[in-house]
Amino acid sequence: MSSAVQQFRLDAEHSQLRLAVLGGFIAAAVIGYAVLTAVLPSDGLNILAILGALFIGYMVSFALERLLKGRWHSGRTVELLPDGTMRLLKNGAVEQEIAPSEGVNVLMWRFEITKRARVPKGWSMVACAVEAAGSYIALYTFVSPKDMAECDPTGAYKLLKAKKKDPSSRNDLRGDLRLAGEERRLNEAETARWMTGAEMTREDFFAFTAWVRHHYAEHLPV
């Protein structure tokens, strides 16, 4: 394991970038529709102009995303120190810091994407969080079904189950205190990921989890 400080950029597809891409799509589609309506006049609803405008908007937004992604950074990074200290930074300022201690917990979980959005349906969200005194540094990535075996060969990432309204399922969970405690911890970590977590590329996430396994070996989930 390297003794140098490791630093990874986070949230490559940050909200400001996505907003700019959406704005580019809308602007290009509106301008495209105006131009096409003038070139291809119609007495009624101009279907050709609408379809053409949507195509122009898509192409402009696609090109804009490729141009900005990798150039316009979110400003968030994670810094991994040789002594096992982790720092989450925003534009160089420390947002959170966790150092190895007896009270540290490592949580690893996953769930399948069930609705198609930015990430294809059927992919998995895979996360790793280090928690100390209620403070989390939670990082995650998205993995395709064919790459899931490579990402989790030992089944270390616990499947986060959807909350059920069936009373019988809650009773079953109460009957196993260990399972109930694990589910509670994972749901708390997932909430932290949703609120303050950061996305990594798959390659960076693998490097991050390798570092965690090395420096927090005694705190890994069993």
Backbone bond lengths (Angstrom), bond angles and torsions (degrees), N, CA, C in turn:
res aa  C-N    CA-C-N  psi(-1)  N-CA   C-N-CA  omega(-1)  CA-C   N-CA-C  phi
1 M - - - 1.458 - - 1.521 109.10 -
2 S 1.315 117.37 134.10 1.455 122.38 -176.76 1.521 110.89 -64.70
3 S 1.363 115.76 143.60 1.461 121.17 177.20 1.517 111.49 -91.29
4 A 1.329 117.61 0.69 1.465 121.46 -179.52 1.519 110.57 -85.59
5 V 1.323 115.51 157.09 1.462 120.92 174.19 1.528 108.66 -68.53
6 Q 1.338 116.08 132.45 1.461 121.03 176.93 1.530 108.93 -107.70
7 Q 1.317 115.65 139.18 1.461 120.18 179.76 1.523 109.16 -136.79
8 F 1.341 115.46 133.74 1.455 120.98 -179.05 1.525 109.60 -126.54
9 R 1.318 116.07 136.53 1.460 120.61 173.39 1.522 109.36 -75.68
10 L 1.320 114.96 146.34 1.457 120.96 -175.05 1.526 110.88 -121.59
11 D 1.327 114.87 160.62 1.466 122.49 174.00 1.527 112.60 53.69
12 A 1.335 115.44 60.20 1.470 119.73 -180.00 1.524 111.29 -59.46
13 E 1.333 117.36 -34.93 1.463 121.50 178.64 1.533 108.40 -104.54
14 H 1.316 115.79 64.26 1.456 120.54 -175.42 1.524 110.99 -73.27
15 S 1.327 115.72 167.32 1.471 121.39 -171.85 1.528 112.44 -62.12
16 Q 1.321 118.10 -36.89 1.460 119.91 -179.27 1.527 111.05 -66.27
17 L 1.327 115.98 -37.81 1.460 119.82 177.84 1.526 110.43 -65.60
18 R 1.331 116.60 -44.96 1.464 119.74 179.92 1.527 111.42 -63.97
19 L 1.339 115.85 -36.09 1.466 119.72 177.77 1.523 110.66 -66.33
20 A 1.337 116.67 -39.61 1.465 120.29 178.59 1.524 110.68 -65.48
21 V 1.326 116.97 -39.66 1.463 120.93 178.59 1.521 110.53 -65.34
22 L 1.321 116.51 -42.77 1.465 120.49 177.41 1.527 110.76 -62.58
23 G 1.336 116.11 -43.12 1.455 119.86 177.47 1.509 112.32 -61.73
24 G 1.339 115.99 -38.53 1.460 120.26 176.68 1.507 112.25 -63.62
25 F 1.337 116.11 -39.90 1.466 120.44 178.27 1.525 110.80 -62.47
26 I 1.330 116.14 -48.25 1.468 119.88 -177.58 1.524 110.92 -63.59
27 A 1.329 116.56 -46.68 1.468 120.23 -178.41 1.524 111.34 -62.20
28 A 1.352 116.00 -44.88 1.464 119.95 -179.13 1.524 110.91 -65.54
29 A 1.340 116.65 -39.00 1.464 119.86 -179.69 1.532 111.35 -66.86
30 V 1.317 117.04 -40.78 1.467 120.52 179.78 1.526 110.85 -65.79
31 I 1.329 116.14 -46.72 1.473 120.21 179.16 1.526 110.13 -64.63
32 G 1.333 116.07 -42.35 1.457 120.85 179.28 1.514 111.94 -61.12
33 Y 1.330 116.21 -41.46 1.460 119.79 179.23 1.530 111.10 -64.41
34 A 1.336 116.46 -41.30 1.463 120.32 179.85 1.528 111.00 -62.74
35 V 1.325 115.85 -42.85 1.465 120.09 -179.77 1.521 111.17 -67.70
36 L 1.322 116.08 -46.34 1.467 120.15 -177.48 1.530 111.75 -67.38
37 T 1.318 116.86 -33.65 1.464 119.73 177.56 1.531 110.76 -64.95
38 A 1.338 115.20 -36.81 1.471 119.05 177.93 1.526 111.22 -70.74
39 V 1.349 116.34 -36.25 1.467 120.67 -178.04 1.522 110.96 -79.42
40 L 1.359 115.64 -37.83 1.465 121.25 -177.42 1.521 109.65 -120.55
41 P 1.335 117.45 74.52 1.466 119.90 -177.02 1.528 111.75 -65.06
42 S 1.321 115.32 151.64 1.475 120.83 -179.87 1.518 108.76 -147.14
43 D 1.342 116.05 144.57 1.453 120.12 179.69 1.528 111.72 -73.00
44 G 1.322 116.78 -35.25 1.457 120.86 -179.73 1.518 111.05 -107.83
45 L 1.335 114.43 -146.76 1.457 120.36 177.84 1.522 109.61 -66.34
46 N 1.312 116.33 123.92 1.465 121.16 -175.12 1.534 109.35 -86.56
47 I 1.324 115.17 85.64 1.467 120.46 -176.97 1.530 111.27 -62.13
48 L 1.338 117.42 -42.64 1.470 120.35 -179.34 1.519 111.29 -61.39
49 A 1.337 116.16 -40.60 1.468 119.50 179.34 1.526 111.08 -66.38
50 I 1.329 116.10 -38.92 1.470 119.80 179.35 1.530 110.79 -64.57
51 L 1.332 115.72 -48.88 1.469 119.65 179.92 1.524 110.97 -62.26
52 G 1.319 116.00 -42.44 1.461 119.98 178.89 1.512 111.99 -64.02
53 A 1.331 117.12 -40.15 1.460 121.38 179.45 1.526 111.09 -64.68
54 L 1.344 116.48 -41.43 1.462 119.95 177.70 1.523 111.24 -63.78
55 F 1.324 116.57 -39.35 1.460 120.43 178.29 1.526 110.40 -65.26
56 I 1.321 116.96 -43.81 1.467 120.90 178.92 1.535 110.01 -62.81
57 G 1.337 116.37 -43.33 1.457 119.77 178.61 1.517 112.22 -61.01
58 Y 1.336 115.35 -41.82 1.465 119.76 178.73 1.520 111.26 -62.91
59 M 1.317 117.41 -46.67 1.462 121.23 -177.45 1.523 111.14 -64.66
60 V 1.334 116.84 -40.66 1.469 119.91 179.46 1.527 110.25 -66.64
61 S 1.325 117.25 -44.24 1.464 119.82 -179.50 1.528 111.01 -65.73
62 F 1.338 116.70 -37.55 1.467 120.87 177.72 1.524 110.45 -62.29
63 A 1.332 116.56 -46.44 1.467 120.78 179.78 1.526 110.93 -66.23
64 L 1.331 116.64 -39.05 1.462 120.72 -179.59 1.522 111.24 -64.91
65 E 1.334 116.03 -41.55 1.464 119.72 178.97 1.524 111.07 -63.09
66 R 1.330 116.83 -43.61 1.462 120.46 179.14 1.525 111.07 -64.66
67 L 1.320 116.88 -34.29 1.463 121.01 179.55 1.522 111.65 -70.57
68 L 1.341 116.49 -43.09 1.460 120.25 -173.95 1.525 113.43 -82.84
69 K 1.342 116.20 -34.97 1.460 119.89 -176.85 1.529 110.01 -64.89
70 G 1.306 116.18 125.95 1.458 120.69 -177.09 1.513 112.56 94.49
71 R 1.335 117.20 -17.18 1.464 121.43 177.13 1.526 112.49 -108.11
72 W 1.338 115.60 -35.77 1.458 120.54 -179.39 1.532 107.39 -103.35
73 H 1.307 116.33 101.82 1.455 121.48 -174.38 1.527 111.30 -91.68
74 S 1.303 115.31 154.27 1.463 121.13 -178.35 1.523 112.55 -72.28
75 G 1.320 117.45 -21.87 1.463 121.28 -175.93 1.515 113.13 91.27
76 R 1.332 116.88 -7.86 1.467 120.84 179.33 1.526 110.17 -94.25
77 T 1.323 115.21 136.74 1.461 121.18 176.91 1.521 108.58 -141.24
78 V 1.328 115.07 158.56 1.460 120.31 170.56 1.525 106.75 -115.41
79 E 1.322 115.07 135.35 1.464 122.01 -177.65 1.525 108.10 -116.67
80 L 1.327 115.51 126.31 1.460 121.79 -177.25 1.524 108.34 -114.03
81 L 1.329 116.77 117.42 1.454 121.77 -176.29 1.525 110.75 -94.91
82 P 1.338 117.18 154.06 1.473 120.45 -178.26 1.521 113.90 -60.55
83 D 1.353 118.27 -25.01 1.465 119.97 -179.59 1.520 113.33 -84.68
84 G 1.350 117.11 3.14 1.453 121.11 178.58 1.512 114.48 96.61
85 T 1.321 117.24 0.73 1.465 120.59 177.53 1.530 109.81 -76.05
86 M 1.334 115.75 137.61 1.464 122.21 177.58 1.515 108.65 -115.74
87 R 1.313 116.50 139.37 1.461 120.74 177.45 1.511 109.87 -132.78
88 L 1.319 115.95 131.84 1.456 122.18 173.01 1.525 106.68 -102.33
89 L 1.336 116.52 121.54 1.455 121.00 -174.62 1.520 111.92 -119.48
90 K 1.318 115.37 149.70 1.456 123.08 174.60 1.525 107.57 -127.60
91 N 1.336 115.68 111.90 1.467 121.74 -177.11 1.531 111.48 52.74
92 G 1.332 115.59 39.51 1.455 121.58 176.46 1.510 115.14 88.49
93 A 1.331 118.61 -14.04 1.464 121.82 179.85 1.529 109.61 -92.09
94 V 1.320 116.99 137.42 1.461 121.78 -177.69 1.521 110.26 -73.66
95 E 1.323 116.23 120.93 1.471 122.19 174.80 1.519 110.98 -89.55
96 Q 1.332 116.20 -43.80 1.459 121.64 179.84 1.523 108.56 -145.61
97 E 1.327 115.34 149.86 1.468 120.65 177.39 1.513 108.76 -144.07
98 I 1.321 115.95 134.68 1.459 122.45 178.16 1.520 108.44 -132.85
99 A 1.329 115.85 130.40 1.461 122.25 177.26 1.523 109.13 -115.71
100 P 1.332 117.91 152.44 1.465 120.47 179.90 1.527 111.21 -57.70
101 S 1.315 116.32 133.62 1.460 121.89 177.66 1.516 108.19 -160.93
102 E 1.344 115.95 173.03 1.458 119.50 -178.14 1.528 111.86 -67.16
103 G 1.314 117.23 -25.06 1.452 120.12 -176.48 1.514 115.49 -90.09
104 V 1.328 117.40 12.18 1.462 121.22 -177.04 1.528 110.24 -83.95
105 N 1.321 116.57 140.68 1.459 122.48 173.95 1.522 109.24 -124.53
106 V 1.319 116.08 141.08 1.463 122.26 173.94 1.521 107.80 -111.16
107 L 1.316 115.97 127.12 1.466 120.96 -179.96 1.519 108.76 -122.86
108 M 1.316 115.85 137.41 1.461 122.09 -178.22 1.528 107.74 -135.05
109 W 1.316 116.58 124.95 1.463 119.55 -175.93 1.528 110.93 -150.68
110 R 1.326 114.26 171.31 1.461 119.92 -177.81 1.521 108.79 -154.80
111 F 1.323 115.77 161.10 1.457 121.19 167.91 1.518 108.18 -155.25
112 E 1.323 115.28 157.03 1.465 120.35 -176.71 1.520 110.45 -89.21
113 I 1.325 115.69 139.24 1.457 121.53 176.01 1.531 107.74 -75.18
114 T 1.315 116.48 121.91 1.469 120.68 -174.79 1.523 113.00 -104.08
115 K 1.328 117.21 -12.68 1.461 120.51 178.76 1.517 109.12 -125.15
116 R 1.312 116.10 133.43 1.458 120.72 -178.90 1.528 109.88 -70.98
117 A 1.325 115.38 125.29 1.459 121.46 176.82 1.519 107.32 -145.07
118 R 1.328 116.90 -129.44 1.476 119.28 176.42 1.526 110.47 -64.62
119 V 1.323 115.83 -32.60 1.463 122.01 179.47 1.521 108.28 -105.21
120 P 1.329 119.12 134.57 1.467 121.11 -177.27 1.530 112.57 -60.49
121 K 1.305 115.11 144.86 1.457 121.50 175.07 1.526 109.39 -60.27
122 G 1.328 116.43 136.88 1.457 121.33 -179.79 1.519 113.37 99.21
123 W 1.331 117.65 -17.65 1.458 120.68 174.05 1.529 109.03 -71.56
124 S 1.331 116.32 168.30 1.460 120.79 179.44 1.521 110.74 -119.04
125 M 1.327 115.42 138.93 1.444 121.43 167.38 1.519 106.52 -85.71
126 V 1.328 117.06 124.80 1.457 122.41 -177.61 1.529 107.50 -121.98
127 A 1.335 116.51 125.44 1.465 120.26 -173.03 1.522 111.71 -130.42
128 C 1.325 114.04 152.15 1.461 122.05 173.70 1.522 107.33 -136.50
129 A 1.320 116.48 127.22 1.460 120.87 179.96 1.522 109.64 -127.29
130 V 1.322 115.03 142.17 1.457 121.73 170.89 1.525 106.34 -111.44
131 E 1.341 115.56 126.29 1.467 120.90 -174.67 1.518 110.25 -121.61
132 A 1.323 115.77 139.16 1.461 121.97 175.21 1.516 108.42 -147.49
133 A 1.332 116.04 122.98 1.464 122.51 177.62 1.524 112.10 53.77
134 G 1.335 116.29 38.99 1.455 120.58 177.54 1.512 115.02 81.15
135 S 1.321 117.53 1.11 1.466 121.76 177.09 1.527 108.91 -102.39
136 Y 1.343 116.00 133.22 1.456 121.00 -175.24 1.531 110.78 -118.32
137 I 1.318 115.08 142.37 1.459 121.34 160.21 1.523 104.93 -115.90
138 A 1.316 115.49 105.65 1.469 122.13 -173.23 1.522 109.28 -115.88
139 L 1.307 115.98 120.07 1.457 122.10 -179.74 1.525 109.00 -122.78
140 Y 1.323 116.47 150.98 1.459 119.33 -173.76 1.526 110.73 -152.00
141 T 1.327 113.61 167.24 1.451 121.25 175.20 1.523 108.16 -148.07
142 F 1.317 116.36 176.23 1.467 121.34 177.56 1.524 108.41 -119.14
143 V 1.316 115.51 136.03 1.464 121.25 -172.86 1.526 109.56 -128.05
144 S 1.321 116.32 135.58 1.458 120.83 178.44 1.530 109.91 -74.06
145 P 1.328 117.59 158.83 1.476 119.79 -179.83 1.528 113.18 -56.80
146 K 1.327 117.32 -38.39 1.468 119.26 -177.22 1.528 112.90 -71.68
147 D 1.353 116.75 -20.36 1.457 120.54 -179.88 1.523 112.74 -98.74
148 M 1.341 117.18 -1.41 1.456 120.10 -175.13 1.522 112.02 -65.16
149 A 1.324 117.16 -36.94 1.464 120.10 -179.32 1.520 110.92 -64.20
150 E 1.337 116.76 -38.75 1.462 120.74 177.94 1.527 111.12 -67.78
151 C 1.339 116.06 -36.65 1.458 120.96 -178.87 1.523 112.01 -70.87
152 D 1.333 116.57 -37.41 1.465 120.62 -173.61 1.527 110.84 -135.24
153 P 1.332 118.00 67.21 1.468 119.79 -175.65 1.522 113.81 -68.21
154 T 1.339 117.91 -23.72 1.461 120.70 -176.27 1.527 112.99 -104.85
155 G 1.325 117.68 1.73 1.453 120.14 -178.85 1.517 113.83 71.51
156 A 1.334 116.68 31.42 1.468 120.80 -177.77 1.523 112.63 -71.74
157 Y 1.336 116.49 -26.38 1.468 119.93 -177.58 1.527 109.41 -86.86
158 K 1.311 115.65 113.15 1.461 120.81 -177.89 1.525 109.86 -73.22
159 L 1.314 115.57 137.76 1.459 120.80 177.87 1.515 109.10 -72.79
160 L 1.323 116.36 119.69 1.459 121.23 177.88 1.518 108.29 -81.61
161 K 1.301 116.17 115.81 1.459 120.88 -175.78 1.517 110.44 -83.97
162 A 1.328 114.73 144.16 1.463 119.75 176.00 1.521 109.20 -66.71
163 K 1.323 114.90 144.52 1.455 119.04 178.54 1.523 110.03 -70.13
164 K 1.313 115.99 130.87 1.458 121.29 -177.41 1.522 110.64 -106.50
165 K 1.342 114.40 148.49 1.460 119.73 179.21 1.521 111.75 -92.00
166 D 1.327 116.39 -6.54 1.464 120.66 -178.57 1.536 109.18 -69.05
167 P 1.344 119.25 118.12 1.468 121.16 -178.93 1.517 112.85 -58.30
168 S 1.332 117.31 -33.26 1.458 120.06 -177.72 1.517 111.11 -64.80
169 S 1.361 117.26 -35.31 1.454 120.19 179.45 1.523 110.72 -67.48
170 R 1.354 116.87 -34.76 1.455 119.60 178.02 1.519 110.49 -69.44
171 N 1.334 116.61 -37.16 1.456 119.87 178.00 1.515 111.36 -64.56
172 D 1.354 116.21 -40.41 1.461 119.71 177.96 1.518 110.28 -61.83
173 L 1.333 116.90 -38.91 1.451 120.95 -178.18 1.519 110.85 -67.53
174 R 1.352 116.11 -39.11 1.461 119.33 178.39 1.520 111.30 -65.48
175 G 1.325 115.79 -25.47 1.453 119.16 -179.21 1.508 113.28 -71.74
176 D 1.280 118.84 -15.51 1.463 122.26 178.62 1.525 106.73 -122.33
177 L 1.305 117.46 95.85 1.466 121.70 -174.15 1.514 112.25 -63.73
178 R 1.324 116.98 -36.48 1.458 119.31 -179.96 1.512 110.57 -64.61
179 L 1.341 116.20 -45.66 1.459 120.71 178.64 1.517 110.86 -63.87
180 A 1.332 116.40 -41.09 1.456 120.09 179.15 1.517 111.03 -61.87
181 G 1.332 116.84 -42.36 1.464 120.33 178.62 1.514 112.07 -64.49
182 E 1.329 117.40 -39.61 1.459 121.26 179.02 1.525 110.79 -65.96
183 E 1.342 116.64 -43.61 1.461 120.28 178.14 1.527 111.00 -61.54
184 R 1.324 116.53 -40.70 1.464 120.37 179.82 1.534 110.42 -63.42
185 R 1.326 116.57 -45.46 1.468 119.97 -179.51 1.522 111.30 -63.64
186 L 1.326 116.48 -40.72 1.457 119.59 179.91 1.522 111.62 -67.26
187 N 1.323 116.94 -39.16 1.462 119.72 178.18 1.523 111.20 -67.14
188 E 1.320 117.80 -36.26 1.465 120.43 175.87 1.529 110.33 -65.83
189 A 1.329 116.60 -40.95 1.471 120.28 178.19 1.523 110.46 -65.77
190 E 1.334 117.56 -38.60 1.467 120.90 178.73 1.527 110.57 -65.24
191 T 1.319 116.86 -37.81 1.467 119.91 175.94 1.521 110.45 -62.78
192 A 1.335 116.71 -42.68 1.466 120.67 177.65 1.523 110.90 -63.74
193 R 1.339 116.76 -39.33 1.468 119.66 178.16 1.522 110.29 -62.95
194 W 1.326 116.41 -42.06 1.452 120.95 -178.89 1.527 111.38 -64.54
195 M 1.343 115.97 -36.84 1.458 120.53 -175.09 1.533 112.21 -83.22
196 T 1.325 117.43 -46.01 1.473 120.07 -171.18 1.528 113.32 -131.06
197 G 1.343 117.45 2.23 1.458 119.86 -177.45 1.515 112.42 -69.16
198 A 1.320 115.47 170.29 1.462 120.91 -177.78 1.524 109.63 -139.22
199 E 1.326 114.70 143.83 1.462 121.43 -178.69 1.525 110.73 -88.95
200 M 1.325 115.75 141.76 1.461 122.50 176.20 1.532 108.80 -120.80
201 T 1.320 115.71 161.09 1.453 118.42 168.57 1.522 108.06 -68.97
202 R 1.313 116.14 160.29 1.467 119.43 -177.93 1.530 111.09 -60.13
203 E 1.330 117.17 -42.73 1.459 121.11 -178.35 1.529 110.93 -65.02
204 D 1.331 116.72 -43.09 1.465 120.04 178.98 1.523 110.96 -66.49
205 F 1.332 116.97 -36.39 1.464 120.28 179.27 1.524 110.33 -64.74
206 F 1.322 117.74 -40.80 1.463 120.95 177.23 1.528 110.47 -61.30
207 A 1.339 116.64 -41.92 1.470 120.50 178.74 1.529 110.29 -65.41
208 F 1.335 116.36 -40.08 1.463 120.82 179.25 1.525 111.07 -63.83
209 T 1.333 117.96 -47.39 1.460 120.21 -178.38 1.529 111.51 -67.41
210 A 1.323 118.04 -31.79 1.467 120.37 174.76 1.524 109.85 -63.50
211 W 1.327 116.54 -41.16 1.474 121.37 177.49 1.522 110.48 -63.76
212 V 1.335 117.23 -43.11 1.461 121.23 179.06 1.524 110.44 -62.24
213 R 1.315 117.17 -44.08 1.466 120.30 -179.53 1.518 111.39 -62.46
214 H 1.329 116.83 -32.63 1.469 120.70 179.82 1.526 110.90 -74.80
215 H 1.322 117.94 -47.88 1.461 121.44 -172.21 1.533 113.48 -87.00
216 Y 1.329 117.27 -20.21 1.473 120.53 -177.39 1.526 110.12 -124.35
217 A 1.313 116.04 36.10 1.465 120.62 -174.99 1.529 112.27 -56.96
218 E 1.332 117.44 -38.91 1.458 120.39 -177.51 1.521 112.98 -75.97
219 H 1.326 117.22 -8.62 1.467 121.18 -178.32 1.535 112.09 -108.21
220 L 1.315 117.44 2.87 1.474 120.10 -177.71 1.522 110.61 -67.20
221 P 1.338 116.75 146.60 1.473 119.08 178.37 1.513 110.17 -67.12
222 V 1.330 115.26 151.85 1.470 120.21 -179.94 1.519 109.82 -108.48
